[in-house]
Amino acid sequence: MPSGRIALVLMMFATACTRDGGGKSGPAPTATASAALPPADAGEDALRVEASDAGPSMGTVAASLAEVDRQQFAAGANAAIARSEVPGAVALMVRGDQVVLHEAYGQRAVRPAPTRMTTDTVFDLASLTKPIATATTVVLLAEAGLFSLRDPVARYLPAFAAAGKGEVTIEQLLLHTSGLPADNALSAYGGTRDEAVRRILEMKTERAPGEGFRYSDLGYVVLGELVAKVTKSSLADAARSRVFTPLGMTDTGFLPGPELRARAAPTERTSPDAERFFTGEVHDPRARALGGVAGHAGLFATSLDLSRFVRAILQGGKVDGQQALPARVVETLLAPRPIPGGTRAYLGSMHGTAVAHTGFTGTSFWIDPAHGFGLVILASRLHPTGKGSADRLRSDLISAAIVAASRKEAAVRPGIDVLEETGFAAVRGRKVALLTHAAGRTKDGRRTVDVLRGAHDVKVVALLSPEHGLASAAEGAVQDGTDAASGLPLHSLYGDARRPTQAMLHGADTVVIDLQDAGARFYTYATTVGYTLEAAAELHVRVVLLDRPNPAGGEIVEGPLRDADKESFIAYHRIPVRHGMTLGELARMFVAERKLGTDVVVVPARGLGRNALYAETSLSWVAPSPNLPTPSAALLYSGVALLEATNVSVGRGTDAPFEQIGAPWIDSAALLAALAHESHPGIALRAVTFTPTTSVHAKTECHGVAFAVTAPHDVRAVHLGVALAFALRKVFPARFSPQGVATLLGHRAAFDALTSGASVTAIEDTYRGDPAAFLQRRAPYLLY
């Protein structure tokens, strides 16, 4: 996956004001199993209904995404609808020159009458006007020789020289470094359009040009006037003739006519007590005061039209094999430009190799030419109350797109499938006690217990379950019982007993293990495997372990080895926090290094690569425990869970456990500012407010930070966890209680460094050599 995704921690896609950059500390102590990660494809608001495609014929849609990826898009969109953050949405994903997903979810309108969302819905793009209409037209005009982007704006708009702005350049307006404020008072738009524009041209700057970044609508209003001046037309006409028509964007433009208005998604009420909504009429009050045509807002379009723009950017200006935009223009639009504190492209904020932009109404795009895909997300988050949010929707769908783009079609088959394909050779003639849970299933979804019961010459005599029980849904101690589907006795290894007993294994000569792990030392399934191996050796019972992928991957190793004196149920063996091994590989290590003498057979997963993350396996994710509902949560777990035993919520009791943290006393902005001093590759951070239903701070509103995985192979989860603990202690020393970190980190020197106020680098220095040493130690036990 691409490296260096998001350099500065800011709220991701917050009303189109995002930027990246800033200095960072050195790398965390991690190690990988190879010298470098190989690149892979990747990339930056009612009524709940199933995905629909009620738009026009989709002749340009290529082979669609895998069903598991389509489900992830639907889950993200439907969750936002269920949270009443958006009434509906349209998502469109492009790979190369092909549309691979185009879906509509929920409602286009809920008032005055419910209307179903369709893929041909017309949206008020708000600030997407800036990159698509204004910036692209400006760069095309520069390429045509009408001006240079380094020219002073006042050379073409003399009134702009007022108040000392004579040296402000066109490029500085494009990059939001002109010094102009974000906007001006609505009262300044009285009188004629020319009078309102003149007031903007004559405004003072807030700072000297080039000295800082300030996302400015006014700067783009000026650019729109520049386009009108040099083309002797209007921005609307210039963008249509130079951008929309060449690209074949027939449903895109300012001031949409009756046919487009009939398909338009409404935004909010035209006045607080009105039942009329802005529909096909620009929501932005300043653009509306300027007649609906302005450089910062006013553009309307459909998702399919925007796909043509995205495809052109991905393909060097080509759409459907034809050169619609000059390749040099596309290069200019995408090139990273230095700005104070980071980099930005003319098209928007930079996120590693991707460029992104958002619109206030709930619109956004994410384009990653280096990895060949783009995403368009259109929602009308302001309808009907004006108070919705598209932040979580964007985060979830971007994550889904990145996972989909990185998926390899290797078709990994878990150990149970391999066992079945080999005629159950490893268990033929055996009497089996099966240790399993909800994720113990074949690739096509059949329960492992049912597959074994149907096998010839195999007898299943009992079931064993780990923490969270057979259904992977329980919290706390789990009692013995009976599996209703099979009638088999069910013995809990997370109740009165933590190890299989002779009574549990009565009549069995083999324990088969089929568990999905989370890849963190303190996730208890590895300990349950270890205890089972010990018991099997004592009782002279064979163990057959059916292997599964590690959702955190197998290359990256992070965090300290646990201290020798800290063995416990959450720290069975001296391995790093993020160990990068499957349960089958760990079993081989446990038997050898602990000299158990167990008769163990590991049935490896087939087609699994060392660097594969779960989302790349083509396997459907079945939550192995109640609070790991997604592969992203599992990927983040080894770091975010370091806070689980503290007085900070890790999102348990919410719809995003381990993908957000918070507490009633946290100031999100202050925490984000502290976290910005560290690099968090592959993760976008944003402010969040949530109310857990259970666990820490149950039923209490919490403020904190949410995490979106943008480049899974780049994620360093343990580094994130250490940085979170450091930032919480630094910013909230009287409120944050860090003692629980010691329990899960399992390393006294690192915890002492944390509580003494040492930097993140100094904390990590206490175990800097551990990951690399562990890579050498684990090598003999690896299967992939």
N, C-alpha and C positions, 0 to 999 in steps of 0.2 A: 504494500500500500504506500501511497505517497507520504513523505515525511514533512515535518514542519507545518502541520495543518493550520493551527491557529496560534499565533505567537503571543498575543496579548489577550488576557482574560477580560472580556467585556460582555455585556448582555448581548446574546446572539440575536441578530435581526430585530433590534428594538427600534421600531418606527423608522427604519431606514437610516439610522444614524450610526451604524456600526463602522468601526475601523480597526485595523490590526497594527501591531508593532510594539516596539519597546525593547529595552535590553533585558536579557535573561541570565540566570545563573547557569552553571555548568550542568552536565548530565548527571542523573541519579545513578547510583550503583546498581546497574542491571547488567545482564549478560545474555547473549543470544547464541544459539547453537551453530550459527554460521557467521561468516564475516560481515555479511550484509543481507538485509531482507530483500528478496526479489520483488520487483514492482508488480502490482496487480491493478486492475481497473478499479477506480474509486473516485470520489469527489470531495458547500456553505451551508375561521372563528365561528332545543329543537327536536325536531323529530328525527329519530334514528332510523335510517333505512339502509338496505343493502346497496352495494355499489351498483350504479346503473350506467348505461351508455345510451342516453336518449337523444343524442345529437345526430348530426348527419352521418352518412356513410363514411367509414374510416378506412378509405383505400390506402392511406399511407401508413397504417399500423403494421409493423413487422411482427415477427414471431414474438409472442408476449413473454412476460417474465414467468419464472417458476411460480407455481400456485402458492408456495410458502411466502414468496415476496409480495404477491398480490394481496395475500391475507394480512401481511404487515402494514401495507398501505391502508387497507380497509380498517384495520384495527386502530391505527393512528388517527385517521379521519373520524371514524365513528366515536372514538374516545373524546375527541374535541367537541363533537356534537353533543354527546351525552353530558359533558361538563358545561354545556350551554355557552361555550366560548365562541362558537360559530354556528350558524344555522345549517351550513353545508359547505362543500368545497369541491373543487375540481383539481385533480392531480394528473400531470402529464410528464412522463419520463422519456428522454431521447437517448439513444446510443448511436453515435455516429450520425448518419443521415436518416435514421429510422425512429419512429415513435414505437416504443415497446410497451407503454402503459398509458391509457387514457381513460380515466374513470371519474364519475360524478357520484357524490355522496350527499345524502341529506336533502335539505331544502334550499331552493333559490331564494324564496321569500316565506316568511311566516305570517306577515301582515301586509296589507289588510286581508289577504286570503292566502292560505298555504299553496305553494307552488313547488313542484319537484325540481331539484337541481338537474341540469342536463349539461352535457359536455360542450354544447354550443352556446352556453350562457356568456353574455357580454359583461365584463367587469370594468369598474372604475379602477384604473391601474394606480392612481395616486402618484407616488414618487417613482414608480417604474417609468414614468414619463421622462425622467432625467436621463437614464442611460439609453433607452430605446429610441426616443424621438430626438431629444436635445443633443446629448453627447455624440451619438452616432452621426447626426446631421452636421454638427460642428466639425467633426474629424473628416467627414467627406468633403466639406467645403474647404478645409485646410489642404487636403490632398489635391483638390482641384485648383489650388493656388489663389483662392480668394483672400486668404490671410495666412499668417503663421500662428501657431498656437502660443508662441513666445511673444507675440505682439501685444502691446498695451491695448486694453479694451477701449480706452479713450480715443485711440486713433480712428475708430469707426463709430463710436458713440461719444462725441465730445462732451456731452453733459456729465458723463461718468467721471471726468477729471475733477469734479468738484470735491471739496473736503479732502484734498490730498491724495486722491486715488489715481492719479495720472500714470503711475507705474504698475498698477495691477494688471496682470496678464490674463489672457484667455485661459491658459493652462491652469492658473491659480483658481479661476472660477470653476473649472472642471473638477479640480481636486479638493475643493472646499478649503483652500488655504489663502483666500483673498483678504481675510480679515473682516469680511462683512458679517453682520449678525445673522442669526438663524431666520428671522422674519421681522416684520414691523407691525405696528398697530393696524387693526382693521379700519380704524377711522381715517387712515392715510389713503384709503381707496375711494374716498368721496370724489364727486365730480366726474370728469371724463376719464376714459382709459389712458389717454395721453398724459393727463395730469397725474394719475396714479403712478405711471411709469416714470415720469420725471422726478417725483419724490423719491422713488427707489434709486434712480441714477445718482441723485444728489446726496444720498445718505453718507454718513460718516462710517468709517470702519471701527471695529472694536480693538483692533491691534494692527501692527504693521504687517503688510503682505508677506506671506511665507513664514511667519513666526509661529503659527499654530494651526491646528485643524479645528474647524467649526462647521458642522454640517449646516449648509445654508440654502434655504429655498430661494432667498433673494438673489444669490449668485446665479442660479439657473434661470430665474426670471430675466436677468440681464443677458444671459446667453441666448435666450429665446428672442430677445429684442435685437441682439447682434445678428442672428440668422435672418430675421425679417429685414434688417437694414441692408445687409450685403446682397441678399437675393431679390430685394425689391418686391417681396411678397409677404408671406406670413410664415411663422413656424409650422403651422398646420399644412400649408401648401408645400413648403420645402421638404418636410419630413415625408409627406405622401409621395412626392415625385422622386425623391432620392433614396428613400428607405423602404416604405411600405409597398409601393408598386413593384420595384425590382424584386422584392422578396415574396411577392404574391400574397401579401397580408391584406386581404380584401375586406376583412371585418375589423380593421384597426383604423383609428383616427380620432380627432377631436370633434366635439359637437355631433354625436351620432344622430342619424336620421331615424324616422319612425320605425323602420324595420329592425334596426339594431336595438332601439329603445324597448321594443316589445320583448326582446330576449335578455334585457339587462337585469342584473341583480341589484335590488335596492340597497341603499345604505341606511342612514338614519332619517328621522323625521325632519321635515323642512322647518318646523318650529316645535317647541316643546309640547304644545297642546294639539298639534295637528295629527291627522291620521294619514296624511300624504307623506310619502318618502321620496328622497332624491333617487330617481330611477332614470338612468341614462343622462343625468345632469350631474356635473362634477360636484363632488362633495366638498372639496377644498374651498373655503370661503374666499381666499385671495385669488385663486384661479377663476372662481365664479365671478368675482368682481371685475376681473380683467376680460370678461366676455367668454370664458370657457377655454381659452387658448393661452397657455403660459408654459414657460420652459420647465417649471418644477412639477406641474400637475395638470390634469385635464384629459389625458389620453385614455381611450377605451379600447378594449380588444378582447378576443376570445383566446382560450388556451391553445387551440390549434394554430391560430395565427402566431402566437408567441413561440410555438414550437419551430416555426420557420425561421424566426430570428435566432433562436438558440442553435438550431442546426447550422445556420450560416456561421455563427461564431465558432462552433465546434469544427467546421469543415473549411476554415480559411475563406469564408465568404460564399461557399457553394451550397445550393439547395437543389435537390433533385438532379444533381450532376451539372447544374448550370452555375456559372459565376455571377451571383447576384450582387455581391459587394466586393470591392477590390481586396485582395488578400492583404495588401499593405495596410488598409484601413482596419481590418480585423486585428492585425498584429499591434497596431497603435492603440486600439481600444483595450487590448488585453495586457499590454506591457506593464509590469510593476513600476510604480513611480514613487520615489522617496517623498515622504511627507513627515512633518515633525512627529516623532514617536513611532514611525513604522513605514509601511508602504500602502499604496492604493492604486487601483487601475482607473482609467476613465470610466469604465463600466460599473465600478462599484468597489466594495471592500474585498480585500484579498484574504483567502483562507487556504494557505498552502498553495497548491496549484489551481485552486478554484477561485472564481470571482462571483460575488453575490450582491444582490440588492433587494430591498423590500419596499413596499408601499404601505402607507398609513391605513388604508382600508382593509388590509389583510392579504396583500399580494406579494409574491416574491419569485425570484429565480435564483438558481445555483448552477453555474456552468463550469465544468472542469475539462478543458480541452486536452490536458495532458493524459487524462484517463478516459476520454472519449464519451462522457455522458453529461447530460444536463437535466434539470428538473424545474418545472413550472408548478407553482402552488397558487391557486386563486381562491380566495374566500372573501366574503363580505362581512367581516367581523363586527362592523358597526351596526348591523341590522339585528333586531329592531331598536335596541335600547341605546346604542352608541357606546356600550361599555364592554364589548367582547374583547377577545385576545386571540391572536394567531401565533403567538410565540411558541407554545408547546406543539401546536400542529406542525409548524415549520420544522422544529427540532426533530419531531418524531418521523416526519416524512423524509427529511434529508437523511436521517440515519438509515431509514429503510432503503432509500435509493443507493446509498453508499454500500450497504450490505448486498443489495441486488447486483450492483455493478461489479462487486468483487467476487461474486459467487463463481466458483469453478464447477463445472459439470462432471466432477469426478465420480459422483454417485457413491459416496462412502456407505458401506454396509456395516452395521454394528455387529458385535460378536454373536448375538443370537441368530442373526441372518446367516452368518458364516457357519455357525454350528448346524443350522438346518440344512444348508447347502451341502454340507459334508456328511449328511446322513446321521447326524447326532453321534458321531464316532466317539467323541470324548466322554459321553455319558451313556452309551449303549450298554444295556444290562445293569444299569445302576439304579439305586434307590435314592432319590434326591430330596434334599431340603433346600428350598430356593429362597435366597435372600434378595429381595427386590422391592420395587416401589412403582409409582405411577409411570415413571420414565422407562421402566423396563419393558420395552416394546420392540417389535420388528420395525423395519423401515416403513412398512405399509400399515402400521398401527396396531397389530395384534399383540396382546399381552404375552410376555415371555412365559408366564405360568400356563397359559392356554396352549401355547405352542409345544411346550414340554409334555403336557398331559396328553396331547394328541400324537406324540411321537411313539413309534413302535419300539418296544423293548426298553422303555424308560418309565419309571414309576415315581411320581411326585408324592411324597408322604407328608410334607409340611411346608409351611411358608414362614419366613422370617422377615421382619421389617426393621429399617433403621429409624433414626430420628425422623419425625413427621409422618411416620406410619406408611402403610401400604398405599394409601391414596395420596401421599405427599401433601397432606392438607392440615395435619394436626400441629398444634403448638404445645410445648410442654411434654410431660410424661405421656407415653402411649401405652395403653393396656393391651393385653392379649385378647384374642377373639377368634372369629371364624370368617374366612373369605366367603361372602355370600354367593359369589358367582361359581366357585368351584367346590365349596363345602369343606375345604381344607382347613386344618387348625392353623392359626396365625399367632406366632410368638413374637413379641416385641423385644428388640434389643435397645430400646430407649425407654425402659420402665424400671421395674425392680431389678432387672438384669441388663447388663451391657454386653455380655458375651454369650454365645451359644452354650447351653448346658447339655449334659448327657440326656436329660429328659426331653429337651427340645429336639434333639437329633435322634430320638428313639426310632429305630427302624430305618435309618438313613446311613448310607455308606459314602455319600458325596454331598457336599454343599456347593450349589451353583450360585454364583454371585452375579447379578445384573443390576448395577447401580449407575446413575449418572452423577458424576462429581462436578464440583464447581471450580476446581483448580487452585484452591486456597488451603494452606496448612490447617487453618482452624475450622474448615468445613468438616463436619464430624464423620462423613462417610468413609474417609480414608482411615480414621481410627477404628470404625466398625469393621472395616476390612482387616486391619491389623489384628484386632481382638479375635476375629473369626479364624484367621490363620493360626493364631496361637492355640485356640481351642481345638481346631482341627488336628493340629499336631499332637496335642495331649490325648485326644480321643481316637487317633489313628483313622481319620476320615479324610478323604480326598477333597480338594477344593478345585473347582473349575470356574474361572473368572471370565465372563463374557465382556470383552473390553468395549469401551465407548470413547468418543473424542473428549479431550479436555477443552471446555468452552473458552478458556483463556489462552489456548494455543500451546504449542510445545517448544517454541524457540526461546521466548523471553523468560528469564528467571530474575526475580526481584526480591529484595528485602533480606533481612538477616536470617541466618540459621538460628533456631531457637537455642537458648542457653541449655547446657547439659542437665541442669537441675530443674528444668521447667516442663518435664513430661507431664501431660495431662490428657483428658479426653478431647481437648481441642488442640493438642500439640503432641501427637503420638511419637513422631520420629524427628530427628534433627535434619529438617529440610527447610528451605527458605519459605517465606510467606507465600510467594507465587512460585511454584516449583516447576511448572511446565511439563508435568508427567501425567499420563493416564493412570487410572486405578490399576490396570494390568501391569504397567511398568513399576508402579509403587509396590505392588504385591511382590514382584520379583526382587526389588530392593529390600523390602522388609524381611523376606525369608532369608536372603543372603546376609545382610548386615546384622540382623538380630539372631542369626543362626537358629532359626526356628525348626528346621528339618521337616517342614510341611510338604506333603505331596500336592503340589499345585500345578495346574495346567491353565495357561492363559490362552484364550481364543481371541486373537487380535481382530480388530476391525479391519475390513478390507478396503483398500483405496484411500486410506488416511495418510496425508502427508504431515511431515514434522511441523510445518508452519501453518497448518490449516486451523482457522478459527471455526467455531461451530456453524456460523452462517454460511461458510463455504463448503459444507459437507453435503448439502441437499437434503439433510435430515430435518424433519419437523421438530421444533423445540417443544418438549413437554416439561413443564416446570418441575424440577426435582424437589422443590420445597416451596412453601406458600409465598415467599418473598423473593423468589428469583423467576419472575414471570417471563423474562426475555433473555436472549443471549447477551444483550448489552448490559443488563443488570449483572449477569454472571461475570462478564469481562471486568466490570468495575468493582466487583465484590471484594476482591483481595485487598483493595485500598480503602474504599469507603467504609467497609465493615470494621476497620481499625477503631472507628469512633463508636461502635455499637454499644459498648459497655460504659460509655460516658453519658453526660446529661444533654447530649445532642441527639435529635431524631435523625435516623438514617433513612427515613421514608417508609418504615414499616407502618402498615395501616393506611397507606395511600396507594394510588395506582402507579407509582413510580418508585418502589423501594430500591435503595442503593443507587438510584439515579438522581437523588437530591438529598440534601441535609438541611437541618434548620432547628431553630429554637425560638421561643418567644422573645428572647433578649438579644438576638442577633440583628445587627444592622447590615443588611445585604450589601449595600454599596461599600461600606467600610471593609467587609470581608473580601469582596471582589477586588478592592484596591490592594489589599495585602497579598492576595493570591497572585496578583499581576506581576509580582516580583519573581515568580518562578515560571518556568516553561511547562506547559501541560500539553504535550503533543497528542494529536488525535482526539482532543476533547474540547468542546466549546462550553464555556461556563456562562450562566446568566442568573440574574436575580429571580427568586421564586418565593411565593407565599403559599402555604398549604396547611391543612388541619388534619393530623393523623387521627384515625378512628381507634387505634390501639397503640400499645407500647409507649415509648417515651413521649411525653407531652400529649397524650391522648386527649382529643376533643379541645385542644388549645391551638390557636392560630400560631404558626411558626413562620419565621422569615429566614431565608438562607440562600443557598446556591443550588442550581440544578445543573446536571452534567449531560451533555449530548455527545455521543460517540460519533465523530466525523471521519476518523481514519483508524479503524480497529487495530490494524497491525502496529500502529505507532503508540498506542495507549500504554502508559506506564502507571498502572493503577496504584501500586504501593507508593510510588513517589507522590502521587496525588494525595493519598491518605496521610502521608507524613507532612506534606505541605499544608493540608487542612488542619491537622493537629497543631502545627506550629503557628499558623495564622490565627486560629481560635484563641490560643493561649496568649499571643501577642496583643491582639485587638481587644479581647474580653477577659483579661487576667482575673478579674474578680468574679466572673460568672462561669467560665469554662472549668470543668473538673476533669482533668486528663487521666486520672488514675487507671481507668479502664483500658487505656491504650496499652499499658504495660502488659496486661493479661493477654491481649491478642498479638502484640508485637513479639512477645516472648524473648526480649533481649534487653537486659538491664542497662547496659551501657548506652544504648540508643535512647531509652526512656529517660535516663538521667540527663542526657544531653538535651532532650526536649524540655524537661522541667527546669533546667538551669538557664534556659533562654538562648541556647546555642542556635545557630542558623540551620536551615534545612540541609545545607551542604555539610555542616559539621555533624549533624545527626547522622546523615548517611555515611559520613566518613568512619563511623564506629563499626560499620559492617561492609565497607566498600569492597573488600576482597571476597566476601562470601559467595556471591552469585557465580563468579568465574570459577572458583574452586569447586562449587557444587556441580557445574557443568561437567567437569572432569570425573567427579565421583559418580555421577548418575549414568555415565556413558555405557557401562557394561549391561545396563538393565533396559535400555531403550529398545522399542519394537518398531519404531517408525523413523 
